[in-house]
Amino acid sequence: MGHNGEAAPRVCVQANEVSELIELLCITSSVVNIWCWRQSTKAQTTKRLIQTILQKKTRKETQLRKQN
């Protein structure tokens, strides 16, 4: 139904056109999912790198304190 109870307009589309549209939507969805996964992986890698740097800094500071 359309607005105010009138019949909704009908659209005739060939089946292969619908299939192509569905395929494009799936591909687009996959690309978005891959992009999100990569961003998440990059963030995790950056977090690990920062943690490693901070751990090394802490160890070095501890060694310097022991020497003094």
Distance bins in CASP14 RR format, pairs under 12 A and 6 or more apart:
PFRMAT RR
TARGET T0000
AUTHOR 0000-0000-0000
RMODE 2
METHOD distances of the structure
MODEL  1
1 7 1 0 0 1 0 0 0 0 0 0 0
1 8 1 0 1 0 0 0 0 0 0 0 0
1 9 0 0 0 0 0 1 0 0 0 0 0
2 8 1 0 1 0 0 0 0 0 0 0 0
2 9 0 0 0 0 1 0 0 0 0 0 0
2 10 0 0 0 0 0 1 0 0 0 0 0
3 9 0 0 0 0 0 1 0 0 0 0 0
11 17 0 0 0 0 0 1 0 0 0 0 0
11 18 0 0 0 0 0 1 0 0 0 0 0
12 18 0 0 0 0 0 1 0 0 0 0 0
13 19 0 0 0 0 0 1 0 0 0 0 0
13 20 0 0 0 0 0 1 0 0 0 0 0
13 21 0 0 0 0 1 0 0 0 0 0 0
13 22 0 0 0 0 0 1 0 0 0 0 0
14 20 0 0 0 0 1 0 0 0 0 0 0
14 21 0 0 0 0 0 1 0 0 0 0 0
15 21 0 0 0 0 0 1 0 0 0 0 0
15 22 0 0 0 0 0 1 0 0 0 0 0
16 22 0 0 0 0 0 1 0 0 0 0 0
16 23 0 0 0 0 0 1 0 0 0 0 0
17 23 0 0 0 0 0 1 0 0 0 0 0
17 24 0 0 0 0 0 1 0 0 0 0 0
18 24 0 0 0 0 0 1 0 0 0 0 0
18 25 0 0 0 0 0 1 0 0 0 0 0
19 25 0 0 0 0 0 1 0 0 0 0 0
19 26 0 0 0 0 0 1 0 0 0 0 0
20 26 0 0 0 0 0 1 0 0 0 0 0
20 27 0 0 0 0 0 1 0 0 0 0 0
21 27 0 0 0 0 0 1 0 0 0 0 0
21 28 0 0 0 0 0 1 0 0 0 0 0
22 28 0 0 0 0 0 1 0 0 0 0 0
22 29 0 0 0 0 0 1 0 0 0 0 0
23 29 0 0 0 0 0 1 0 0 0 0 0
23 30 0 0 0 0 0 1 0 0 0 0 0
24 30 0 0 0 0 0 1 0 0 0 0 0
24 31 0 0 0 0 0 1 0 0 0 0 0
25 31 0 0 0 0 0 1 0 0 0 0 0
25 32 0 0 0 0 0 1 0 0 0 0 0
26 32 0 0 0 0 0 1 0 0 0 0 0
26 33 0 0 0 0 0 1 0 0 0 0 0
27 33 0 0 0 0 0 1 0 0 0 0 0
27 34 0 0 0 0 0 1 0 0 0 0 0
28 34 0 0 0 0 0 1 0 0 0 0 0
28 35 0 0 0 0 0 1 0 0 0 0 0
29 35 0 0 0 0 0 1 0 0 0 0 0
29 36 0 0 0 0 0 1 0 0 0 0 0
30 36 0 0 0 0 0 1 0 0 0 0 0
30 37 0 0 0 0 0 1 0 0 0 0 0
31 37 0 0 0 0 0 1 0 0 0 0 0
31 38 0 0 0 0 0 1 0 0 0 0 0
32 38 0 0 0 0 0 1 0 0 0 0 0
32 39 0 0 0 0 0 1 0 0 0 0 0
33 39 0 0 0 0 0 1 0 0 0 0 0
33 40 0 0 0 0 0 1 0 0 0 0 0
34 40 0 0 0 0 0 1 0 0 0 0 0
34 41 0 0 0 0 0 1 0 0 0 0 0
35 41 0 0 0 0 0 1 0 0 0 0 0
35 42 0 0 0 0 0 1 0 0 0 0 0
36 42 0 0 0 0 0 1 0 0 0 0 0
36 43 0 0 0 0 0 1 0 0 0 0 0
37 43 0 0 0 0 0 1 0 0 0 0 0
37 44 0 0 0 0 0 1 0 0 0 0 0
38 44 0 0 0 0 0 1 0 0 0 0 0
38 45 0 0 0 0 0 1 0 0 0 0 0
39 45 0 0 0 0 0 1 0 0 0 0 0
39 46 0 0 0 0 0 1 0 0 0 0 0
40 46 0 0 0 0 0 1 0 0 0 0 0
40 47 0 0 0 0 0 1 0 0 0 0 0
41 47 0 0 0 0 0 1 0 0 0 0 0
41 48 0 0 0 0 0 1 0 0 0 0 0
42 48 0 0 0 0 0 1 0 0 0 0 0
42 49 0 0 0 0 0 1 0 0 0 0 0
43 49 0 0 0 0 0 1 0 0 0 0 0
43 50 0 0 0 0 0 1 0 0 0 0 0
44 50 0 0 0 0 0 1 0 0 0 0 0
44 51 0 0 0 0 0 1 0 0 0 0 0
45 51 0 0 0 0 0 1 0 0 0 0 0
45 52 0 0 0 0 0 1 0 0 0 0 0
46 52 0 0 0 0 0 1 0 0 0 0 0
46 53 0 0 0 0 0 1 0 0 0 0 0
47 53 0 0 0 0 0 1 0 0 0 0 0
47 54 0 0 0 0 0 1 0 0 0 0 0
48 54 0 0 0 0 0 1 0 0 0 0 0
48 55 0 0 0 0 0 1 0 0 0 0 0
49 55 0 0 0 0 0 1 0 0 0 0 0
49 56 0 0 0 0 0 1 0 0 0 0 0
50 56 0 0 0 0 0 1 0 0 0 0 0
50 57 0 0 0 0 0 1 0 0 0 0 0
51 57 0 0 0 0 0 1 0 0 0 0 0
51 58 0 0 0 0 0 1 0 0 0 0 0
52 58 0 0 0 0 0 1 0 0 0 0 0
52 59 0 0 0 0 0 1 0 0 0 0 0
53 59 0 0 0 0 0 1 0 0 0 0 0
53 60 0 0 0 0 0 1 0 0 0 0 0
54 60 0 0 0 0 0 1 0 0 0 0 0
54 61 0 0 0 0 0 1 0 0 0 0 0
55 61 0 0 0 0 0 1 0 0 0 0 0
55 62 0 0 0 0 0 1 0 0 0 0 0
56 62 0 0 0 0 0 1 0 0 0 0 0
56 63 0 0 0 0 0 1 0 0 0 0 0
57 63 0 0 0 0 0 1 0 0 0 0 0
57 64 0 0 0 0 0 1 0 0 0 0 0
58 64 0 0 0 0 0 1 0 0 0 0 0
58 65 0 0 0 0 0 1 0 0 0 0 0
59 65 0 0 0 0 0 1 0 0 0 0 0
59 66 0 0 0 0 0 1 0 0 0 0 0
60 66 0 0 0 0 0 1 0 0 0 0 0
60 67 0 0 0 0 0 1 0 0 0 0 0
61 67 0 0 0 0 0 1 0 0 0 0 0
61 68 0 0 0 0 0 1 0 0 0 0 0
62 68 0 0 0 0 0 1 0 0 0 0 0
END
